């Protein structure tokens, strides 16, 4: 959905990469019953979806690959070689601030800026949102924000959220009850809900700061590609905004993983790259959006205060994205078997799990 700005050019392993730069943002998260946003984060130890969801389940070494795996991975590698399409991590811009709130958090109404009366169910779900009054959406035109209330097992998410004299407004988004039992995407009767282009929740696959500090990510990672297939998508996606007519394009919803035979420890990657690569190998990456520029992961939009990512004490180990992401062996990606869909519901192809 969002377009990324471009500014950095670097050659790595004979591949020229111009990578997107992110702007500054300062969202925070509220806890307990207070409406004051404080510095806290989505807990790395808490799974937001069902234990057997596509985000939470490790991919079996023997999971079947799609017959088009080599061709479609090759399509992605060609993109990564082009200026502006190299790997990146959205942090301060076009990512997701998560406000985790307690049961006593006061509620307010978020108005849906859709055609009058066109989405009464979503507007009804937004009439009592436990959104802190001083919340701040992510920087960038997507202006995403997620509210998660563990005590009620509910989640609200917003696209193009803003506050003006009349109150809070958003152009689209979603609401999910029984989050801990959800398979990790919006279901009928509202499969078109959600602030991403695929009905995959914005918080799904998000890399948290705590996970990076711990050096361990225990779920699949959400990514966005410069483009995706037009007219069809793959489970777990339930819709698409792809525009590519290329025969070997990757669809939104595609689930890729690093070759399980790859010995990551032998590559001597920086710790930050190794953490991401291990998650890519064990759980995989799932395409949830298009960017029309860089291939991007999503990391937690941080709170105000000291920068948790950059600098010698940051979770990026003093490196920049363009220095460690290209070190991941992208040419060892594999595409898992696709369940092709052009309408909803798009159903899971049950494969082996470990």
HELIX and SHEET records of a PDB file:
HELIX    1   1 UNK A   69  UNK A   81  1                                  13    
HELIX    2   2 UNK A  120  UNK A  125  1                                   6    
HELIX    3   3 UNK A  179  UNK A  181  5                                   3    
HELIX    4   4 UNK A  209  UNK A  214  1                                   6    
HELIX    5   5 UNK A  264  UNK A  267  5                                   4    
HELIX    6   6 UNK A  271  UNK A  282  1                                  12    
HELIX    7   7 UNK A  321  UNK A  324  1                                   4    
HELIX    8   8 UNK A  325  UNK A  327  5                                   3    
HELIX    9   9 UNK A  330  UNK A  332  5                                   3    
SHEET    1   A 2 UNK A   5  UNK A  12  0                                        
SHEET    2   A 2 UNK A  15  UNK A  21 -1                                        
SHEET    1   B 6 UNK A  87  UNK A  90  0                                        
SHEET    2   B 6 UNK A 295  UNK A 298  1                                        
SHEET    3   B 6 UNK A 221  UNK A 225 -1                                        
SHEET    4   B 6 UNK A 285  UNK A 290  1                                        
SHEET    5   B 6 UNK A 255  UNK A 258 -1                                        
SHEET    6   B 6 UNK A 333  UNK A 335 -1                                        
SHEET    1   C 4 UNK A  98  UNK A 100  0                                        
SHEET    2   C 4 UNK A 145  UNK A 149  1                                        
SHEET    3   C 4 UNK A 154  UNK A 159 -1                                        
SHEET    4   C 4 UNK A 172  UNK A 176 -1                                        
SHEET    1   D 3 UNK A 110  UNK A 112  0                                        
SHEET    2   D 3 UNK A 167  UNK A 170  1                                        
SHEET    3   D 3 UNK A 162  UNK A 164 -1                                        
SHEET    1   E 2 UNK A 233  UNK A 234  0                                        
SHEET    2   E 2 UNK A 340  UNK A 341 -1                                        
END                                                                             
